[in-house]
Amino acid sequence: MPPDFADFFRRRDDDAPDLIAIDGTDRFILDEAPHVHGDALRQPGEVAVVDDRHGVLTLGAITVHGASDVRVVQDSLVGVRALEANAGTFGRRGFHHPESLEQAFRDVRLVLLRLSKSNDRLDEVARAIARFAAPDVVLLCGGVSKHMNLSQNDVLRRYFGEVTPSRGRGKSRLLIAQDPLRASATRADATNPWPRSVHVDELGMTLVAHGGVFAGTSLDQGTRVLLDVMDDAVPTARTAVDLGCGNGVIATAIALRRPSLKVIATDVSAIAVASTRATAQANGVADRVTVVRTDAGDELAEGSAQLVLCNPPFHADTTVTTDAAEAMFRNAATILQSGGELWCVWNSHLRYRGALERSVGATREVVRTPKFTVTASRVE
């Protein structure tokens, strides 16, 4: 691997030299790719990359192995932006983002995939590969060994005749899937399609979810606590924002309860955006719920809402972090008009109140259960 590529940084303006984007798993995948299907790397349009965190796999396939017209599927907008920025750094393009999984995988012969903690995400992607890719396709999956488990092998075996785990290298391991079972994948798509759709009786709503979206088609416990008190949140609001919309339950619920309210739902995740749109459509409020893909609401206009609702994440895949929540709090303060409020539900042990006071304004406790706290923070 060329030395300049090995020095690839997540953000070129970072002053922290330890934030190196390429890790052992990326290296392992790129090292093995030519051995599992070198011919695909040499042919335009025959390689796809899934959930590339910072663009390393995509630009590595192009820079190191000579791939071209690479199809890229990235759930996180952060990953999309990193790929674009780092492509500019390297002066490389040679990739595009198809609009659907069918377009991403139609007739491809090699797929490079970073495993996440979600088996549902793996199921939806692997099924699409088995349905649409070339008969000789190889799916090369990589992950950190301590976060991998045998259930991932089981998911792949639903759609591939041969699944081979590699030996570990450093802290990483690979799964190599071949011999796509197109008939099995097509049958699964007919009997148990993605996205999933479930009617939740206690809400009187239908929830729709793609594989890997937070909470799937279920009602998260924290969200349930927020929904129980949400009717008291700024009753005069004309526009409300759902930051981190997930499966769309909060945005859709408040749209159903307040027929005159305009709702803007945002998420960094493409599958969350698609799920929220589908949930709003299933419940007849798609005309009043606008869904946009942003990073913690960073593209919403200043002073554009009187109410922000938020159930912030405290995990980034397998990493525990409060970074996303704190970014949401800062952006909420910008989005809200003077006198507007951020209503936020959070795991009580996280003690977010201080961060909310600093980022947004005076914060009061609305309700507290043994596990969750709902607060209202007011912008002056």
C-alpha positions as CSV (number, residue, x, y, z in Angstrom):
1,M,0.0,0.0,0.0
2,P,1.5,3.4,-1.0
3,P,2.9,5.4,2.0
4,D,0.8,8.5,1.2
5,F,-2.4,6.4,1.3
6,A,-1.4,4.8,4.6
7,D,-1.2,8.3,6.1
8,F,-4.8,9.0,5.1
9,F,-6.5,11.3,7.7
10,R,-10.2,11.5,8.6
11,R,-10.2,15.3,8.3
12,R,-7.3,17.2,6.8
13,D,-7.8,20.2,9.1
14,D,-7.6,18.1,12.2
15,D,-4.9,19.0,14.6
16,A,-5.0,15.6,16.3
17,P,-2.6,13.3,14.5
18,D,-4.0,10.2,16.1
19,L,-7.3,10.5,14.1
20,I,-6.1,8.2,11.3
21,A,-9.0,6.9,9.1
22,I,-7.4,3.7,7.9
23,D,-7.3,0.9,10.4
24,G,-6.4,-2.7,10.5
25,T,-9.8,-3.8,9.2
26,D,-9.6,-1.5,6.2
27,R,-6.1,-2.7,5.5
28,F,-7.1,-6.3,5.7
29,I,-10.0,-5.9,3.3
30,L,-7.9,-4.0,0.8
31,D,-5.0,-6.5,1.0
32,E,-7.4,-9.5,0.4
33,A,-9.5,-7.9,-2.3
34,P,-7.3,-8.8,-5.2
35,H,-6.9,-12.4,-4.0
36,V,-10.7,-13.0,-3.8
37,H,-11.6,-11.4,-7.1
38,G,-8.8,-9.5,-8.8
39,D,-10.5,-9.5,-12.2
40,A,-13.4,-7.5,-10.9
41,L,-11.0,-4.8,-9.6
42,R,-9.7,-4.4,-13.1
43,Q,-13.1,-4.0,-14.8
44,P,-15.0,-0.7,-14.7
45,G,-18.2,-0.8,-12.7
46,E,-17.8,-4.2,-11.2
47,V,-16.9,-3.2,-7.6
48,A,-19.3,-1.9,-4.9
49,V,-18.3,-0.6,-1.4
50,V,-20.7,-0.6,1.5
51,D,-20.6,1.5,4.7
52,D,-17.1,2.9,4.1
53,R,-16.5,5.0,7.2
54,H,-14.1,7.6,5.8
55,G,-13.7,6.7,2.2
56,V,-10.7,4.5,2.8
57,L,-12.1,1.4,1.1
58,T,-13.4,3.2,-1.9
59,L,-10.2,5.3,-2.5
60,G,-8.0,2.3,-1.7
61,A,-9.7,0.2,-4.3
62,I,-9.2,3.1,-6.8
63,T,-5.7,4.2,-5.8
64,V,-4.1,0.9,-4.8
65,H,-6.0,-1.6,-7.1
66,G,-7.0,0.5,-10.1
67,A,-10.7,0.0,-9.7
68,S,-13.0,2.5,-11.6
69,D,-16.6,3.5,-11.6
70,V,-17.0,2.1,-8.0
71,R,-20.5,2.1,-6.7
72,V,-20.7,3.3,-3.1
73,V,-23.4,2.7,-0.5
74,Q,-22.9,4.7,2.7
75,D,-25.5,5.0,5.4
76,S,-23.9,7.8,7.3
77,L,-23.7,11.3,5.9
78,V,-20.5,11.7,7.9
79,G,-19.0,8.9,5.8
80,V,-20.3,10.5,2.6
81,R,-18.7,13.9,3.4
82,A,-15.4,12.2,4.4
83,L,-15.2,10.3,1.2
84,E,-15.9,13.5,-0.8
85,A,-13.3,15.5,1.2
86,N,-10.6,12.8,1.0
87,A,-11.3,12.2,-2.7
88,G,-10.4,15.9,-3.2
89,T,-7.2,15.5,-1.1
90,F,-6.1,12.6,-3.3
91,G,-7.4,14.1,-6.5
92,R,-9.4,11.0,-7.2
93,R,-13.0,10.4,-8.3
94,G,-14.0,7.2,-10.1
95,F,-17.0,6.5,-7.8
96,H,-20.7,7.3,-7.5
97,H,-23.6,6.8,-5.1
98,P,-26.5,4.8,-6.7
99,E,-30.0,5.7,-5.5
100,S,-31.1,2.1,-4.7
101,L,-29.6,-1.2,-3.6
102,E,-30.6,-2.7,-6.9
103,Q,-28.7,0.0,-8.8
104,A,-25.7,-0.4,-6.4
105,F,-25.4,-4.2,-6.9
106,R,-26.8,-5.0,-10.3
107,D,-24.2,-7.2,-12.0
108,V,-21.3,-6.3,-9.6
109,R,-18.7,-9.0,-9.0
110,L,-17.0,-7.8,-5.9
111,V,-18.5,-6.1,-2.8
112,L,-16.3,-4.7,0.0
113,L,-18.3,-4.2,3.2
114,R,-17.5,-2.9,6.7
115,L,-19.6,-4.9,9.2
116,S,-21.7,-2.9,11.7
117,K,-23.4,-4.3,14.8
118,S,-26.7,-4.6,13.0
119,N,-27.6,-8.1,11.6
120,D,-30.7,-6.5,10.1
121,R,-28.5,-4.1,8.1
122,L,-26.4,-7.1,6.9
123,D,-29.5,-9.0,6.0
124,E,-31.0,-6.3,3.8
125,V,-27.6,-5.6,2.0
126,A,-26.6,-9.3,1.6
127,R,-30.1,-10.2,0.3
128,A,-29.9,-7.4,-2.3
129,I,-26.4,-8.6,-3.4
130,A,-27.6,-12.1,-3.8
131,R,-30.6,-11.0,-5.8
132,F,-28.9,-8.5,-8.2
133,A,-25.2,-9.2,-8.4
134,A,-23.4,-11.3,-11.0
135,P,-23.4,-15.1,-10.4
136,D,-19.6,-15.0,-9.5
137,V,-19.9,-12.2,-7.0
138,V,-17.7,-12.3,-3.9
139,L,-18.8,-10.4,-0.8
140,L,-15.8,-9.5,1.3
141,C,-16.9,-8.4,4.8
142,G,-14.5,-7.1,7.5
143,G,-14.9,-6.2,11.1
144,V,-13.2,-6.0,14.5
145,S,-13.0,-9.5,15.9
146,K,-14.4,-8.7,19.3
147,H,-17.5,-7.2,17.8
148,M,-18.1,-10.1,15.4
149,N,-20.2,-13.2,16.2
150,L,-21.5,-16.4,14.6
151,S,-24.9,-14.9,13.9
152,Q,-23.3,-12.8,11.1
153,N,-22.2,-16.1,9.4
154,D,-25.8,-17.3,9.8
155,V,-27.2,-14.2,8.1
156,L,-24.8,-14.6,5.1
157,R,-25.7,-18.3,4.8
158,R,-29.3,-17.4,4.1
159,Y,-28.2,-15.9,0.8
160,F,-24.9,-17.5,-0.1
161,G,-23.9,-21.1,-0.6
162,E,-20.4,-20.7,0.7
163,V,-19.4,-18.5,3.6
164,T,-15.8,-18.7,4.8
165,P,-14.3,-17.0,7.9
166,S,-10.7,-15.9,7.7
167,R,-8.1,-16.3,10.3
168,G,-7.7,-13.2,12.5
169,R,-5.1,-10.6,11.6
170,G,-4.3,-8.2,14.3
171,K,-7.7,-7.3,15.8
172,S,-9.7,-7.9,12.6
173,R,-11.3,-10.8,10.8
174,L,-13.0,-11.3,7.4
175,L,-16.0,-13.2,6.2
176,I,-16.0,-14.2,2.5
177,A,-19.4,-15.1,0.9
178,Q,-19.7,-16.6,-2.5
179,D,-22.2,-18.6,-4.6
180,P,-25.3,-16.3,-4.3
181,L,-28.6,-18.1,-3.7
182,R,-30.7,-15.8,-5.9
183,A,-33.9,-17.9,-5.6
184,S,-33.6,-17.9,-1.8
185,A,-33.0,-14.2,-1.7
186,T,-36.0,-13.5,-4.0
187,R,-38.3,-15.7,-2.0
188,A,-37.2,-14.0,1.3
189,D,-37.9,-10.6,-0.3
190,A,-41.4,-11.8,-1.2
191,T,-42.2,-13.3,2.2
192,N,-40.4,-11.0,4.6
193,P,-39.5,-7.8,2.6
194,W,-37.4,-4.8,3.6
195,P,-38.5,-2.4,4.8
196,R,-40.5,-4.1,7.6
197,S,-43.9,-2.7,8.5
198,V,-45.6,-3.2,11.9
199,H,-48.8,-1.7,13.4
200,V,-48.2,-0.7,17.0
201,D,-51.5,-0.9,18.8
202,E,-50.6,1.3,21.8
203,L,-49.8,4.1,19.4
204,G,-52.4,3.5,16.8
205,M,-49.6,3.9,14.3
206,T,-47.7,1.8,11.7
207,L,-43.9,1.9,12.0
208,V,-41.8,1.2,8.9
209,A,-38.1,0.4,9.2
210,H,-35.2,-0.6,7.0
211,G,-32.5,-2.9,8.3
212,G,-30.3,-1.3,10.9
213,V,-32.4,1.7,11.8
214,F,-32.6,2.5,15.6
215,A,-35.3,0.5,17.3
216,G,-36.5,-1.1,14.1
217,T,-40.3,-1.4,14.1
218,S,-40.5,-1.3,17.8
219,L,-41.1,1.6,20.2
220,D,-37.9,2.5,22.1
221,Q,-38.5,2.9,25.9
222,G,-37.0,6.4,26.0
223,T,-39.2,7.5,23.1
224,R,-42.2,6.1,24.8
225,V,-41.5,8.4,27.8
226,L,-41.2,11.4,25.6
227,L,-44.4,10.6,23.7
228,D,-46.3,10.4,27.0
229,V,-45.5,14.1,27.8
230,M,-45.1,15.5,24.3
231,D,-48.5,17.1,24.1
232,D,-47.3,19.8,26.6
233,A,-44.3,20.8,24.4
234,V,-44.8,24.3,23.1
235,P,-48.5,24.0,22.2
236,T,-48.3,27.1,20.0
237,A,-45.5,25.8,17.9
238,R,-46.0,26.2,14.1
239,T,-42.9,24.2,13.1
240,A,-41.3,21.4,15.0
241,V,-38.0,19.5,14.3
242,D,-37.3,15.9,15.1
243,L,-33.5,15.6,15.5
244,G,-32.3,12.1,14.9
245,C,-35.6,10.8,13.6
246,G,-34.8,7.1,13.4
247,N,-37.9,5.1,12.3
248,G,-40.0,8.3,12.3
249,V,-42.2,7.6,15.3
250,I,-41.7,11.0,17.0
251,A,-42.1,13.1,13.9
252,T,-45.2,11.1,12.8
253,A,-46.8,11.0,16.2
254,I,-46.6,14.8,16.7
255,A,-47.9,15.4,13.1
256,L,-50.9,13.1,13.9
257,R,-51.6,14.9,17.2
258,R,-51.3,18.4,15.8
259,P,-52.9,18.7,12.3
260,S,-51.7,22.3,11.8
261,L,-48.1,21.6,12.6
262,K,-45.3,21.5,10.1
263,V,-42.7,18.9,11.0
264,I,-39.1,18.6,9.8
265,A,-37.4,15.3,10.6
266,T,-33.6,14.9,10.2
267,D,-31.1,12.1,10.6
268,V,-27.5,11.5,9.6
269,S,-28.5,8.0,8.4
270,A,-29.9,7.3,5.0
271,I,-31.8,4.3,6.2
272,A,-33.4,6.4,9.0
273,V,-34.4,9.0,6.4
274,A,-36.0,6.4,4.2
275,S,-37.7,4.7,7.2
276,T,-39.1,8.0,8.5
277,R,-40.5,8.9,5.0
278,A,-42.1,5.5,4.8
279,T,-43.6,5.8,8.4
280,A,-45.0,9.2,7.6
281,Q,-46.5,7.9,4.4
282,A,-48.0,4.8,6.1
283,N,-49.8,7.1,8.6
284,G,-51.1,9.7,6.1
285,V,-48.9,12.6,7.2
286,A,-46.3,12.6,4.5
287,D,-47.6,16.0,3.3
288,R,-46.6,17.6,6.6
289,V,-43.5,15.7,7.5
290,T,-40.4,16.8,5.5
291,V,-37.5,14.5,6.0
292,V,-33.9,15.6,5.3
293,R,-30.5,14.0,5.8
294,T,-28.2,16.2,7.9
295,D,-25.6,15.7,10.5
296,A,-27.3,16.6,13.8
297,G,-29.5,19.1,12.0
298,D,-26.5,21.1,10.8
299,E,-28.1,22.2,7.6
300,L,-31.4,23.5,9.0
301,A,-32.0,27.3,9.0
302,E,-31.3,29.5,12.0
303,G,-34.5,30.4,13.9
304,S,-36.6,28.1,11.7
305,A,-38.6,26.3,14.5
306,Q,-40.3,26.9,17.8
307,L,-39.9,23.3,19.0
308,V,-37.2,20.7,18.7
309,L,-37.7,17.1,19.9
310,C,-34.8,14.8,20.4
311,N,-34.0,11.3,21.6
312,P,-30.2,11.5,21.0
313,P,-28.0,8.5,20.5
314,F,-25.1,7.7,22.9
315,H,-23.6,5.0,20.7
316,A,-21.8,5.3,17.4
317,D,-22.1,1.7,16.2
318,T,-20.1,-0.2,19.0
319,T,-18.5,3.0,20.5
320,V,-20.1,4.7,23.5
321,T,-20.0,8.5,22.9
322,T,-21.9,11.7,23.7
323,D,-20.5,13.6,20.8
324,A,-23.7,13.3,18.6
325,A,-26.0,14.3,21.5
326,E,-23.9,17.4,22.2
327,A,-23.8,18.4,18.6
328,M,-27.6,18.1,18.5
329,F,-27.9,20.3,21.5
330,R,-25.7,23.0,19.9
331,N,-27.6,22.9,16.6
332,A,-31.0,22.9,18.4
333,A,-30.0,26.3,20.0
334,T,-29.4,27.7,16.5
335,I,-32.6,26.2,14.9
336,L,-34.9,27.4,17.7
337,Q,-36.4,30.9,17.7
338,S,-36.2,33.0,20.8
339,G,-38.6,31.5,23.3
340,G,-38.5,28.1,21.6
341,E,-37.7,24.9,23.5
342,L,-35.8,21.7,23.0
343,W,-37.6,18.7,24.6
344,C,-35.1,15.9,25.0
345,V,-35.3,12.4,26.5
346,W,-32.1,10.8,27.8
347,N,-30.8,8.0,29.9
348,S,-30.7,9.5,33.4
349,H,-27.2,8.2,34.1
350,L,-25.8,10.4,31.3
351,R,-26.5,13.6,33.3
352,Y,-27.0,15.8,30.2
353,R,-28.6,18.7,32.1
354,G,-25.4,20.6,32.4
355,A,-24.6,20.3,28.7
356,L,-28.2,21.4,27.9
357,E,-27.9,24.4,30.1
358,R,-24.6,25.4,28.4
359,S,-25.7,24.8,24.9
360,V,-29.4,25.8,24.8
361,G,-30.5,27.6,27.9
362,A,-32.5,27.3,31.1
363,T,-33.5,23.7,31.5
364,R,-36.3,22.2,33.6
365,E,-37.1,18.6,34.3
366,V,-40.5,17.5,32.8
367,V,-40.6,13.9,34.0
368,R,-38.2,11.4,35.4
369,T,-38.6,7.6,35.4
370,P,-36.2,5.0,36.9
371,K,-34.3,5.0,33.6
372,F,-35.1,8.1,31.6
373,T,-35.4,11.9,32.1
374,V,-37.2,14.3,29.8
375,T,-36.1,17.9,30.0
376,A,-37.2,21.2,28.3
377,S,-34.5,23.7,27.5
378,R,-35.6,27.2,26.5
379,V,-33.7,29.6,24.2
380,E,-33.9,33.2,25.4
